[in-house]
């Protein structure tokens, strides 16, 4: 399931005792992860707080250069800048796409005061041909203190993120259950 030391499939399973927590299995590495406050769903909708079930391919890696060093990975990698955003307005033409701030429609700021997006991986949920309202800004990012739930993303510690990224490339994907 890996090619030249690179991971293909990474399994993400929901905890039976807490649907907003899970276990992430990446080769020999098993770590805790935070999931959406709405658990995992096969019927993702904008704003439901749930992590989408299914296959989520890694697209690109972004990092905040004033806080962390460039992650080692085979993914396309770029620094986040203060004017980087991501549109989450289903009625906007840039829905589920990167945007430059200020942006008039609803959006996420990628340059955050907290550390959650200091390293993030864009996942391919609803990305190629976005369906309005089917969910946006689904990322693999850093976990909040206490591994509190996300708004629908998958999150791990910085240490786990670095280990996973070092083994990740364009063929890497999550299978979320």
RAZIWO-V948415 format. One line per field, one symbol per residue. ss: DSSP state (a for helix, b for strand, c for the rest). A space follows every 50 residues. Layout:
# RAZIWO-V948415
ss = ???
This chain:
# RAZIWO-V948415
ss = cbbccbbcbbbbbbccccccbbbbbbccbbbbbbcbcccbbccccccccc bbcbbbbbbbbbbccccccccccccbbbbccccbbbbccccccccccbbb ccccccbbbcccccccccbbbbbcccccccccccccccbbbbccaaaccb cccbbbcaaaaaaaaaccccccbbbbc
